[in-house]
Amino acid sequence: MTGPGADEAAGILKRLVVDVPDYPSPGVVFKDITPMLADPAAFARVIEALAEAGRGADGRPGVEHVVGMEARGFILAAPVALALGAGFVPVRKAGKLPRATFSQSYALEYGEATLEVHRDAFAPGDRVLLVDDVLATGGTVAATRRLVEECGAVAVGVAVLMDLSFLPGREAIGDLPLTSLLTV
């Protein structure tokens, strides 16, 4: 993402995201976004910047749904969906959704996990934007993309607050367009 809005969002993230070393396990530097979330003007600006990834060249919304990955992705994806006039779909940890689901297991930077989505979350051909806080190894995004496709929908892009350039996230998401407000 480029332009004055992107520069402003990147500045907000540089100022308000706090690095927490050795959390949740030794050697991991956790990116704590809660100070940004607590600042309503900063949060609103970041949501506007993320929502740009779901707009077409004409500025109109180009997606039917926005997916948020558990858990911090929910916080970002729901207001992005509202900004785009799109539906919000949560992708949850295994066992958290009440109806029939598709599931995908994947590797995290610091372990393994399984994600699920309701089987009827999307109509065939729906265009879907994937939103999360950080792109690290890319496992969460790749698993979510597979879930969207298993439902018959089409993942059209990924929007994240930041991507960690020292990890292989960009390779893991393949040809899926990535909007990152900040690369670290």
C-alpha positions as CSV (number, residue, x, y, z in Angstrom):
1,M,0.0,0.0,0.0
2,T,1.3,3.4,-0.9
3,G,0.2,7.0,-0.5
4,P,-0.5,9.5,2.3
5,G,-3.1,7.2,4.1
6,A,-0.6,4.3,4.1
7,D,2.2,6.6,5.4
8,E,-0.1,7.8,8.2
9,A,-1.2,4.2,9.1
10,A,2.5,3.0,9.1
11,G,3.4,5.9,11.4
12,I,0.5,5.0,13.8
13,L,1.7,1.4,13.9
14,K,5.3,2.4,14.5
15,R,4.2,4.7,17.4
16,L,1.6,2.5,19.0
17,V,2.6,-1.2,18.5
18,V,4.7,-2.5,21.4
19,D,7.2,-5.3,21.0
20,V,7.0,-8.0,23.8
21,P,10.0,-10.3,23.8
22,D,9.7,-14.0,24.5
23,Y,5.9,-14.1,24.4
24,P,4.2,-16.5,24.0
25,S,7.4,-18.5,24.0
26,P,11.1,-17.9,24.1
27,G,12.6,-16.3,21.0
28,V,9.2,-14.9,19.8
29,V,8.7,-11.1,19.7
30,F,5.0,-10.5,20.1
31,K,3.5,-7.4,18.4
32,D,1.1,-6.0,21.0
33,I,-1.6,-3.9,19.1
34,T,-3.7,-3.0,22.2
35,P,-2.2,0.6,22.5
36,M,-3.3,1.3,18.9
37,L,-6.8,-0.2,19.6
38,A,-7.1,2.0,22.7
39,D,-6.6,5.2,20.6
40,P,-10.0,5.7,18.8
41,A,-8.5,8.1,16.2
42,A,-5.6,5.8,15.4
43,F,-7.8,2.7,15.3
44,A,-10.2,4.4,12.9
45,R,-7.4,5.5,10.6
46,V,-5.9,2.0,10.5
47,I,-9.3,0.5,9.7
48,E,-9.8,2.9,6.8
49,A,-6.3,1.9,5.5
50,L,-7.1,-1.8,5.8
51,A,-10.4,-1.4,4.1
52,E,-8.7,0.1,1.0
53,A,-7.6,-3.5,0.2
54,G,-11.2,-4.5,-0.3
55,R,-12.0,-1.7,-2.8
56,G,-11.7,-1.7,-6.5
57,A,-9.8,0.8,-8.7
58,D,-13.0,2.9,-8.7
59,G,-13.0,3.1,-4.9
60,R,-16.1,0.9,-4.6
61,P,-16.2,-2.2,-2.4
62,G,-15.1,-5.3,-4.3
63,V,-15.9,-8.0,-1.8
64,E,-18.9,-9.7,-0.4
65,H,-17.2,-10.8,2.8
66,V,-14.3,-10.0,5.1
67,V,-12.8,-12.9,7.0
68,G,-11.1,-12.3,10.4
69,M,-8.8,-15.0,11.8
70,E,-9.0,-15.8,15.5
71,A,-8.5,-13.8,17.6
72,R,-7.0,-10.4,16.8
73,G,-8.2,-10.7,13.2
74,F,-11.7,-10.4,14.5
75,I,-11.0,-7.0,16.1
76,L,-9.8,-5.7,12.7
77,A,-11.9,-7.5,10.2
78,A,-15.3,-6.7,11.7
79,P,-14.9,-2.9,11.3
80,V,-13.3,-3.4,7.9
81,A,-16.4,-5.3,6.8
82,L,-18.6,-2.5,8.1
83,A,-16.5,0.1,6.2
84,L,-16.9,-2.0,3.0
85,G,-20.6,-2.8,3.5
86,A,-19.6,-6.4,3.4
87,G,-20.4,-9.4,5.7
88,F,-18.0,-10.5,8.4
89,V,-17.1,-14.1,8.8
90,P,-15.0,-15.4,11.7
91,V,-12.5,-18.2,11.2
92,R,-12.2,-19.8,14.6
93,K,-10.0,-22.3,16.5
94,A,-11.2,-25.9,16.3
95,G,-14.4,-26.7,18.3
96,K,-15.6,-23.1,18.7
97,L,-18.2,-22.9,16.0
98,P,-21.7,-24.4,16.7
99,R,-22.6,-25.8,13.2
100,A,-21.0,-28.0,10.5
101,T,-17.5,-26.7,9.6
102,F,-14.6,-27.2,7.3
103,S,-11.3,-27.4,9.1
104,Q,-7.6,-26.8,8.2
105,S,-4.5,-27.5,10.3
106,Y,-1.4,-25.5,9.9
107,A,2.0,-24.5,11.5
108,L,2.4,-21.3,13.4
109,E,5.7,-19.5,14.1
110,Y,5.6,-21.1,17.6
111,G,3.4,-24.2,17.3
112,E,0.5,-25.8,15.4
113,A,-3.2,-25.0,15.2
114,T,-6.5,-25.9,13.5
115,L,-8.9,-23.3,12.1
116,E,-12.6,-23.8,11.1
117,V,-15.3,-22.0,9.2
118,H,-19.0,-22.7,8.9
119,R,-19.6,-24.7,5.7
120,D,-22.3,-22.3,4.7
121,A,-20.3,-19.1,5.4
122,F,-20.1,-18.1,1.8
123,A,-22.0,-18.4,-1.4
124,P,-20.2,-20.0,-4.4
125,G,-18.1,-17.3,-6.1
126,D,-18.2,-14.8,-3.2
127,R,-15.2,-12.5,-3.2
128,V,-13.5,-12.5,0.2
129,L,-10.8,-10.3,1.8
130,L,-8.7,-11.9,4.5
131,V,-7.8,-9.7,7.4
132,D,-5.4,-10.3,10.3
133,D,-3.0,-8.4,12.4
134,V,0.4,-9.9,11.5
135,L,1.7,-12.0,8.6
136,A,4.5,-14.1,10.0
137,T,5.0,-17.6,8.6
138,G,1.8,-17.3,6.5
139,G,0.3,-20.5,7.9
140,T,-2.9,-18.8,9.2
141,V,-3.5,-17.0,6.0
142,A,-2.8,-20.1,3.8
143,A,-5.2,-22.2,6.0
144,T,-7.9,-19.6,5.8
145,R,-7.5,-19.3,2.1
146,R,-8.0,-23.0,1.8
147,L,-11.1,-22.8,4.0
148,V,-12.6,-20.0,1.8
149,E,-11.9,-22.0,-1.3
150,E,-13.4,-25.2,0.2
151,C,-16.6,-23.2,0.7
152,G,-16.6,-22.3,-3.0
153,A,-15.7,-18.7,-2.5
154,V,-12.6,-16.8,-3.8
155,A,-10.0,-15.2,-1.7
156,V,-9.1,-11.9,-3.5
157,G,-6.5,-10.5,-1.1
158,V,-5.0,-10.2,2.3
159,A,-4.8,-7.1,4.5
160,V,-2.6,-7.0,7.6
161,L,-1.3,-4.4,9.9
162,M,2.2,-5.6,9.5
163,D,4.2,-8.3,7.8
164,L,7.4,-9.7,9.3
165,S,9.9,-9.7,6.4
166,F,12.3,-12.0,8.2
167,L,9.7,-14.8,8.1
168,P,8.4,-16.6,5.0
169,G,4.8,-15.3,5.1
170,R,4.9,-13.7,1.7
171,E,6.0,-17.0,0.1
172,A,3.4,-19.0,1.9
173,I,0.5,-17.0,0.6
174,G,1.6,-17.4,-3.0
175,D,-0.2,-15.2,-5.6
176,L,-2.7,-13.7,-3.2
177,P,-2.3,-9.9,-3.2
178,L,-1.0,-8.6,0.1
179,T,-1.7,-5.2,1.6
180,S,0.5,-4.6,4.6
181,L,0.4,-1.3,6.4
182,L,3.9,-1.8,7.8
183,T,6.8,-4.2,6.9
184,V,9.2,-5.0,9.8
